[in-house]
């Protein structure tokens, strides 16, 4: 798309080139819907840190590379965690085809000043990023951070409800997750954070739709109720929006929710966990923790320098439930990408197979 400003005498005064996209997003009963069709979200949690520059990307190519790596690992989306990301990341996600949940960094405590500042900055973030088609959901609060007393504090519940409705007013086209993880009081998607390291227990806990009443009234992943009105009917999509967190690092001082002893052990644990999660019809999507190691957190699929901890094609197969890369190529076609140092390089743009 090109816009030009011409003077009366025929002189070109200014010129702007941009792009546009058409897509629709909705939730229909217990499913997430993209362009009118149910679509399973396979996301990875991404905090957007780099070893030498912190929250600031080393350059535009690093942002593009992160988008390509997420796709090469079989994910069709990312949940940007506790960070309003650089617009250039959103540009590359738009251009290369990666869905994004945008999440507001949380306040430390509940107070008049924090309410005012978070509300003001959240409005600014929505205004800045609302035109990016890659963004498909807004998350104003995570895990009750900044609202630690939701079950007992009406003021805190009203704040979460207020942010939810404010966001829906500013952008009625995208789902809003009022408080991701647990203690939902206003949301279009019920997000669950569950770091149980035993796939068998995960399978038993979330095996069928019939578990929902028990799940919402009795189960407490993270020690918290999942919804604060467990007796009411809930027809929103349910997603496992944080799980896994398996640490594998040469530094035993790094942290994760469980630990693998070798690259082979890490691959085995990840593959088995994703096999179970992919099999659970209850979930309309998931978000694995996490994209890359972040300082003391050694639970990335990639090391902090973006080197894969086991081969990218193996990560892809596990993430997508066993679909070989070659099958995705045959079905969807491919186009070349520049090499991604360090090894291995990524040569394909892999969209989500139907």
Buried (B, 14 or more C-beta within 10 A) or exposed (E): EEEEEEEEEEEEEEEEEEEEEEEEBBBEEBBBBBEEEEBBBBBBBBBBBBBEEEEEBEEEBBBBBBBBBBBBBBBBBBBBBBBBBBEBBBBBBBEBBBBBBBBBBBBEEBEEEBBEEBBEBBEEBBEEBBEBBBBBBBBBBBBBBBBBEBEEEEEBBEBBBBBBEBBBEBBEEBBBBBBBBBBBBBBBBBBBBBBBBEBEEBBEBBBEEEBBEEBBEEBEBBEBBBBBEBEEEBEBBBBBBBBBBBBBBEEEEBBBBBBBEEEEBBBBBBBBBBBBBBEBEBBBBBBBBBBBBBEEBBBBBBBBEBEBBBEBBBBBBBBBBEBEBEEBEEEBEBEEBEEBEEEBEBBBBBBBEE
